[in-house]
């Protein structure tokens, strides 16, 4: 399993990126972030710090 950022809800705060233990979150256009689902270890750290709760598990 992995996590995904809903880019439409992301407010570009960047809180998720520094807490990722495997550095699988990268910045894309306009400060939005994207998770490399293949590298994600499903720890949930990014989801826990997201102030708008736009990071959810991939089903």
Backbone bond lengths (Angstrom), bond angles and torsions (degrees), N, CA, C in turn:
res aa  C-N    CA-C-N  psi(-1)  N-CA   C-N-CA  omega(-1)  CA-C   N-CA-C  phi
1 X - - - 1.445 - - 1.531 108.74 -
2 X 1.281 116.38 163.69 1.463 122.94 179.86 1.523 108.53 -151.25
3 X 1.312 115.22 178.22 1.462 121.41 176.95 1.522 109.72 -114.19
4 X 1.320 115.15 157.36 1.462 121.65 -179.94 1.520 108.44 -137.38
5 X 1.349 115.72 144.45 1.461 122.12 177.19 1.522 108.51 -98.75
6 X 1.317 116.47 126.71 1.457 120.56 174.30 1.527 106.16 -77.49
7 X 1.317 116.07 101.87 1.466 121.25 -174.11 1.525 112.95 -62.07
8 X 1.326 118.11 -25.85 1.454 120.79 178.39 1.517 113.25 -72.14
9 X 1.320 116.57 -23.52 1.460 121.70 -179.72 1.523 113.27 -100.44
10 X 1.322 117.35 -16.36 1.468 122.38 -178.21 1.528 110.35 -62.42
11 X 1.338 116.25 133.59 1.469 120.71 -179.87 1.529 111.61 -101.78
12 X 1.301 117.56 11.32 1.470 123.83 176.22 1.521 113.42 61.63
13 X 1.318 117.88 32.88 1.467 120.10 -178.79 1.525 111.98 -77.10
14 X 1.324 117.42 -27.94 1.455 121.50 177.93 1.513 115.44 81.50
15 X 1.318 118.64 6.65 1.464 121.38 -177.89 1.533 112.73 -62.13
16 X 1.298 117.03 -29.76 1.461 121.38 -175.99 1.526 113.73 -72.98
17 X 1.295 116.75 -36.34 1.467 121.33 -171.37 1.540 113.52 -60.69
18 X 1.331 120.10 -49.89 1.468 118.81 -177.04 1.530 115.11 -70.23
19 X 1.318 119.00 -17.79 1.469 120.08 -178.48 1.522 113.13 -89.27
20 X 1.308 118.02 -7.85 1.469 120.96 -178.76 1.534 109.76 -72.77
21 X 1.337 117.51 118.08 1.466 120.23 -176.63 1.531 114.11 -71.56
22 X 1.330 117.47 -17.14 1.471 120.03 -179.83 1.517 112.09 -113.67
23 X 1.327 117.29 10.52 1.461 123.04 175.23 1.535 112.80 51.87
24 X 1.333 116.14 47.63 1.465 119.61 -178.43 1.530 112.83 -102.37
25 X 1.338 117.50 10.61 1.457 121.46 177.64 1.517 108.41 -106.93
26 X 1.320 115.84 126.31 1.458 119.83 -179.82 1.518 110.28 -124.55
27 X 1.319 114.76 156.33 1.457 120.60 177.94 1.522 108.90 -84.60
28 X 1.325 115.19 134.33 1.459 120.82 174.86 1.527 107.13 -114.54
29 X 1.274 119.27 -156.14 1.458 122.22 -175.31 1.528 114.31 -60.45
30 X 1.314 115.63 143.40 1.469 124.60 174.45 1.523 113.32 58.13
31 X 1.337 117.58 30.62 1.452 121.02 176.70 1.508 115.27 81.28
32 X 1.312 117.68 -3.31 1.465 120.41 177.96 1.522 108.69 -67.63
33 X 1.312 117.50 158.39 1.451 122.73 -179.97 1.526 110.09 -116.91
34 X 1.343 114.59 155.84 1.461 120.70 176.61 1.521 107.98 -137.53
35 X 1.329 116.24 142.23 1.457 122.01 178.96 1.519 109.29 -100.31
36 X 1.329 116.87 131.44 1.462 121.75 172.82 1.523 106.16 -77.96
37 X 1.322 115.99 100.25 1.458 120.80 -174.12 1.523 112.73 -63.21
38 X 1.316 117.73 -25.70 1.458 121.14 178.01 1.517 112.70 -72.49
39 X 1.319 116.87 -26.17 1.464 121.29 -179.23 1.529 112.31 -97.24
40 X 1.320 117.72 -17.25 1.470 122.75 -177.85 1.534 110.22 -61.74
41 X 1.346 116.15 134.53 1.464 120.89 179.84 1.533 112.30 -102.42
42 X 1.327 116.75 10.37 1.466 121.96 174.86 1.526 113.56 62.62
43 X 1.331 116.52 38.15 1.460 118.68 -179.54 1.525 112.60 -81.93
44 X 1.334 116.97 -26.53 1.459 121.06 178.61 1.516 115.24 83.00
45 X 1.334 118.39 4.89 1.472 120.91 -179.04 1.521 111.31 -61.02
46 X 1.322 116.97 -41.51 1.464 121.00 -179.04 1.523 111.45 -64.56
47 X 1.304 115.72 -42.39 1.458 120.68 -179.94 1.530 111.14 -64.30
48 X 1.305 116.10 -37.12 1.465 121.14 -177.86 1.524 112.75 -66.27
49 X 1.342 117.79 -30.27 1.471 119.82 -177.72 1.524 113.67 -97.45
50 X 1.312 118.95 -6.85 1.458 121.31 -177.16 1.534 110.67 -69.16
51 X 1.337 117.49 118.29 1.464 119.70 -176.63 1.527 114.51 -71.58
52 X 1.325 117.76 -17.15 1.472 120.07 -179.26 1.536 111.59 -113.18
53 X 1.337 116.36 8.22 1.466 122.09 176.26 1.523 113.80 53.22
54 X 1.337 116.05 43.45 1.466 119.34 -178.87 1.525 112.35 -98.95
55 X 1.326 118.03 7.24 1.461 121.67 178.95 1.522 107.65 -109.62
56 X 1.320 115.34 118.35 1.452 121.17 -174.93 1.523 111.35 -132.62
57 X 1.338 117.09 157.53 1.464 119.87 177.68 1.527 110.56 -65.23
58 X 1.332 114.79 145.24 1.468 121.17 174.27 1.514 106.53 -79.10
59 X 1.303 116.50 133.38 1.464 119.49 -179.34 1.488 110.71 -99.91
